[in-house]
């Protein structure tokens, strides 16, 4: 969560891209951490894995879109 928060700050202050996704992932991880108190250990690990995999897929898609828009801007 700390890594996602710091990279959200970095990308928000430098490029302005993909910081919202990281911030939403931080909030989801915080909520899952609170819910982990009442969940069985295996269920809380599955929930955290689901959040992190979803975050990784979302960020890969976002960065792919940003990269293609930068390539288009450079060639134009």
C-alpha positions in Angstrom: 0.0 0.0 0.0 2.9 2.4 0.8 4.5 1.6 -2.6 1.2 2.4 -4.4 0.7 5.6 -2.5 4.2 6.9 -3.2 4.0 6.0 -6.9 0.6 7.6 -7.1 2.1 10.8 -5.7 5.1 10.5 -8.1 3.0 10.0 -11.2 0.5 12.6 -10.1 3.2 15.2 -9.7 5.3 14.4 -12.7 3.2 13.0 -15.5 -0.3 13.4 -14.3 -1.2 9.9 -15.5 -2.2 6.7 -13.8 -2.3 8.1 -10.3 -6.0 7.7 -9.7 -5.8 3.9 -10.3 -3.0 3.6 -7.7 -4.9 5.7 -5.2 -8.0 3.6 -5.6 -6.0 0.5 -5.1 -4.6 1.9 -1.8 -8.2 2.6 -0.6 -9.2 -1.0 -1.6 -6.2 -2.4 0.2 -7.0 -0.4 3.3 -10.6 -1.6 3.2 -9.4 -5.2 2.8 -7.1 -4.8 5.7 -10.0 -3.7 7.9 -12.1 -6.6 6.6 -9.3 -9.1 7.3 -10.0 -8.8 11.0 -13.3 -10.7 10.4 -12.3 -12.9 7.5 -10.5 -16.2 7.7 -6.8 -15.9 6.8 -7.1 -17.7 3.5 -10.1 -15.5 2.4 -8.2 -12.3 3.4 -5.2 -13.4 1.3 -7.4 -14.2 -1.6 -9.0 -10.8 -1.4 -5.6 -9.0 -1.2 -4.4 -11.1 -4.2 -7.5 -10.2 -6.2 -7.0 -6.5 -5.5 -3.3 -6.6 -6.5 -3.9 -8.6 -9.6 -6.7 -6.3 -10.7 -4.4 -3.3 -10.0 -1.6 -4.8 -12.1 -3.9 -5.5 -15.0 -5.4 -2.0 -14.8 -2.0 -0.3 -14.6 -0.7 -2.4 -17.5 -3.7 -1.3 -19.7 -3.3 2.3 -18.6 0.4 2.4 -19.3 -0.1 0.7 -22.7 -2.6 3.4 -23.6 -0.3 6.2 -22.4 2.6 4.8 -24.3 0.6 4.5 -27.5 -0.6 8.1 -27.2 3.0 9.3 -26.6 4.2 7.4 -29.7 1.3 9.0 -31.7 2.3 12.5 -30.4 6.0 12.0 -31.3 5.3 10.8 -34.8 2.8 13.5 -35.6 
